[in-house]
Amino acid sequence: MNDVVEFDEDEDEDDVESEDEFDLKHKKWGRYITIEPPESHESFEIMENFVTEITDKNLKNRILDALGNRKPFANFKNLIETSNYREQWFAFKQRKLEEFVWEILNNENFPLNQEDCTMVIYL
């Protein structure tokens, strides 16, 4: 959507919405925080932690080997995608990412509780 906004040069600056205020699409978006994705070592730790959930010893050993070799992220993904643990991985990862975000919000003293917001995580 491309909106064109014209500002009268003679208009009082206090009467004009700032560009940031104009772009807010939701009435509560005046309170927001930008959260960067986890660093690679944090994402790696999530994968390592997931391995403890795997009961198939053969797959568990293959994943541990993959994590210890070159391209651990790609190798982990390939092994999980073709396993019976695919959906379990997605649920585990989502839960860990939500914990990651809540920890940041708590550390920033961002006043929210889980009932007040919807969390969308894009990777």
Buried (B, 14 or more C-beta within 10 A) or exposed (E): EEEEEEEEEEEEEEEEEEEEEEEEEEEEEEEEEEBEEBEEEEBBEBBBEBBEEBEEEEBBEBBBEBBEEEEBEEBBBEBBEEBEBEEBBEEBBEEBBEEBBBEBBEEEEBEEEEEEEEEEEEE
